[in-house]
Amino acid sequence: MHGRVKVRTTEEERERKKKEQALKVRAYRAAMGRIQKKREAGELDSEMLTLTVQILQRNPDVSTLWNIRRECVLDKLAKLKAEATEKEQAPENKENAEETTEKKDSQPEDKTQAVFTTELDLTEQCLMVNPKSYNAWHHRCWTLEQNPRADWQRELHLCNKYLKFDERNFHTWDYRRYVTAKAAVSAAQELDFCTEKIKVNFSNYSSWHHRSLLLPELYPNERRDRPMSEEKLQQELDMVLTAAFTDPNDSSAWFYQRWLLGSGAELDRVPKVAAFRLGAKGAALALDKPYPDLNKLPIELASGDQRWQLQDWQSVDSGNTAWKLQQLLDFQNTKSFTLKLADQEVNLSPIPNSDGFYYFVPPHATASCSKELLAELKTQLQSCLDLLEYEPDSKWTLLTSALLMRAIDVSANHDQSLTHLAKLEKVDALREGYYKDLAARWVLESELAKWPQAADFPIKFELAEEKSLASLPLGQYLIIADELKLPPKLREELGERLPKSFGDLEL
C-alpha cells in the first residue's frame, strides 16, 4: 500500500469542507465586527483598509466594504492635502529653498498617486475573482474620477486584456465605453475594434450592441426613419446575414438584424400626437409613446387669434399614452383648430355628421426605402426562405423572414407574416405569449390603417369577430371613438384593461 495517495471518502470530504466553511464564516464575522467598531469610532485608518481587503479579495460584492474604503480614501487624501498645505506655509531655509520646493512638489503627489494605485490594484484582484462584479467596476470608475492624473490609455489596454478573457462580458464593454469617452478614442476606431471582435466570434452580443451605438453617430440618417444611412445599412445587412447563416441557432446576429430593420426614432424624443378629439364634453389625446406627465409639455389649441393653453391633463391608461383634459374650454362657433404639442403642429378635422373635431394618424408599420435598399431586403428575405427549405423550424429565420416581409410591403405580406408567427407559437412554445402579442400588434396596426376609410370613422371602431387577439396593444389610438365594438372573448380577456374611449370618459 506504500506510495499510494489516500483518497478521502465522501463523508470525510464533506466534513472537511464543513470545517473550512465554518472557519471562513468565523473569520468573516470577526473581521466585519472589527470593521463596524472602527467605523463607529471614526477610525478610517490603514488597519481598516487592510481588514476590508481581506474580505473583498474573496467576495468583491460586499457593497458596504467598498463604501467604507471610499470613506477611508477620501479621508487619507484630505490628510495628504492638509499635510502638503502645511509644508508650503512653513518657513523654509533660504539655502535649501529650491531643493525643498522640488520635494514639496513631488512627495505629496507621489503619496496621493500611491493611494489611487492601491485601489486600482485591488479592483484588478477582485475582478480576477469575479469579472462581473458591479461593485468592483464601480469602485474602479470612482477611483479614476478622483485622480486628475488618471492613465486612460492604461485603462484601454486593461479593457483589451479582459475582453481576451471573456469577449462577451458586458461589464467590460460598458467600462470600455466609459474609458474611450475619457481617452477621446474616435467612434471610427471603436467601430474597427468591434468589427475585429465580431470576425473572431459572431456570437458576441455585446460587440453587436456596441456597434449599434456607434453606427448612428458615424452614419446618421437625416430622415431618422432608419438607424443609419441607407448605404451603410445595406452593408450591415449583408454582414449580419453572413453571421446569422453561419450559425442559425445563435441569437446574437439575429437580434442585431432586428435592430437594423427597425426605425431610427430616438428613444428620448418628445412623443407625438397619435390621436386627438375635441368635443362639447372636453378633449382627449393619445401619444405615440409613453410620457410620464403630459402637463410638463407645452400644448396649445389655436383658432384664428384665439389661443388656449391646455394644462390640466389626467392619464387614463397604465402606460401614460392616453390622456383626458380636465380643463373646460369655450369654443362655440369656431370652425377650424390647430393643435401644437412641443414642436409638432397639426390641423384638426371636423367630425362628419357630429359635433367636434379630431386628428388621427395610424401607427406606421414600416418606413420608406430606396430601390437599392428594397432590393437588398428582398435578397435577404429570399435567403431566409431558402434556409427555411432546409430548416423549416428555425425560429430565428421564421421571425426574421416575417420582419423582412413587413419591411418590404406590410400590406401585401400581412397574412404570410402572421402565418410565420402562428408557426413560431408551436416551434418556440416557451415564447408563445410573445408571438401572440406581436401578432396582436400587427393586426391592430393593419386595422388602424384601414379605420379612416370606414363610414362611421372616427365615432365607431369595430374589430371583426374572427380577429382572435391575445391582447389589444396600441389601445390609446381608440380614445377618439365613442364606441368600441370588440369581440366578446377579447372584451372578457381585457377586463379592466379595456382601452378608454371618448364615450367612456367623464369629461
Secondary structure, DSSP 8 states (H G I E B T S, - for coil): -TT------HHHHHHHHHHHHHHHHHHHHHHHHHHHHHHHTT--SHHHHHHHHHHHTT-TT-HHHHHHHHHHHHHHHHHHHHHHHHHHHS---GGGHHHHHHHHHHHHHHHHHHHHHHHHHHHHHHHHH-TT-HHHHHHHHHHHHH-TT--HHHHHHHHHHHHHH-TT-HHHHHHHHHHHHHHT--HHHHHHHHHHHHHH-S--HHHHHHHHHHHHHHS--TT-SSSS-HHHHHHHHHHHHHHHHHSTT-HHHHHHHHHHHS----TTS---EEEEEEETTEEEEEESS--S-GGGS-EEEEETTEEEE---EEE-STTS-EEEE-S----TT----EEEETTEEEE-EE-TTSSSEEEE----SS----HHHHHHHHHHHHHHHHHHHH-TT-HHHHHHHHHHHHHHHTTTTHHHHHHHHHHHHHHTGGGHHHHHHHHHHHHHHHHHHHGGGSTTTTTEEE--TT---S--TTGGGGGG-SEEE--HHHHHHHGGGS---TTT---
